[in-house]
Amino acid sequence: MDLDRSVPVWPQVAAELRKRLDAGRYPVDERFPGTVDIAAEFDVSQSTAQKAVAALRAEGRLYTILGQGSFVKGDESD
């Protein structure tokens, strides 16, 4: 994925991760990639990856278990 570095990058990373969640690439209740892995994949800083993951968490797409990481949240309407 080519990022437009002339604008904030974290929303672009969050949008790509959101697309992947929508496509079912990450199964419900499975561990979501860590910020170190996301930062490496997108060639961004770890703080940028953290902001992207925080945005998905704020949207209710992910939940976190302290000491274990972030996990994909399922659709509550199922």
C-alpha positions as CSV (number, residue, x, y, z in Angstrom):
1,M,0.0,0.0,0.0
2,D,1.4,3.4,-1.0
3,L,0.8,6.0,1.7
4,D,0.4,9.7,1.0
5,R,3.0,11.2,3.3
6,S,1.7,14.7,2.7
7,V,-1.2,14.1,5.0
8,P,-1.5,12.3,8.3
9,V,-0.6,8.7,7.8
10,W,-2.4,7.0,10.7
11,P,-5.9,7.4,9.2
12,Q,-4.6,5.8,6.0
13,V,-3.2,2.8,8.0
14,A,-6.5,2.6,10.0
15,A,-8.5,2.6,6.7
16,E,-6.5,-0.2,5.3
17,L,-6.8,-2.3,8.5
18,R,-10.5,-1.5,8.5
19,K,-10.8,-2.9,4.9
20,R,-9.1,-6.0,6.0
21,L,-11.4,-6.4,9.0
22,D,-14.4,-6.0,6.7
23,A,-13.0,-8.6,4.3
24,G,-12.7,-11.1,7.1
25,R,-8.9,-11.3,6.9
26,Y,-8.7,-11.3,10.7
27,P,-11.1,-13.8,12.3
28,V,-13.3,-12.8,15.2
29,D,-11.7,-13.3,18.7
30,E,-8.3,-13.9,17.1
31,R,-5.3,-11.8,18.0
32,F,-4.9,-8.7,15.9
33,P,-1.4,-7.9,14.6
34,G,0.6,-6.0,17.1
35,T,1.7,-2.4,16.6
36,V,5.3,-3.5,16.0
37,D,4.2,-5.7,13.1
38,I,1.8,-3.1,11.7
39,A,4.6,-0.4,11.9
40,A,7.0,-2.8,10.0
41,E,4.4,-3.7,7.4
42,F,3.4,-0.2,6.5
43,D,6.9,1.3,7.2
44,V,5.6,3.8,9.7
45,S,6.5,4.6,13.3
46,Q,5.1,2.5,16.1
47,S,3.2,5.6,17.4
48,T,1.5,5.9,14.0
49,A,0.5,2.2,14.3
50,Q,-0.7,2.7,17.8
51,K,-3.0,5.6,16.7
52,A,-4.4,3.5,13.9
53,V,-5.2,0.6,16.3
54,A,-6.6,3.0,18.9
55,A,-9.0,4.4,16.2
56,L,-10.2,0.8,15.4
57,R,-10.6,0.2,19.2
58,A,-12.6,3.4,19.6
59,E,-14.9,2.3,16.7
60,G,-15.6,-0.9,18.6
61,R,-13.8,-3.1,16.0
62,L,-11.1,-4.4,18.5
63,Y,-10.9,-5.1,22.2
64,T,-7.8,-5.4,24.3
65,I,-6.9,-7.9,27.0
66,L,-4.2,-6.5,29.2
67,G,-0.9,-8.2,28.7
68,Q,-2.2,-10.2,25.7
69,G,-2.9,-7.7,22.9
70,S,-5.8,-6.6,20.8
71,F,-8.4,-9.0,19.4
72,V,-11.0,-8.7,16.7
73,K,-14.5,-8.0,18.1
74,G,-17.4,-9.8,16.5
75,D,-20.7,-8.3,15.3
76,E,-22.9,-8.1,18.3
77,S,-26.0,-8.5,16.2
78,D,-25.2,-12.1,15.2
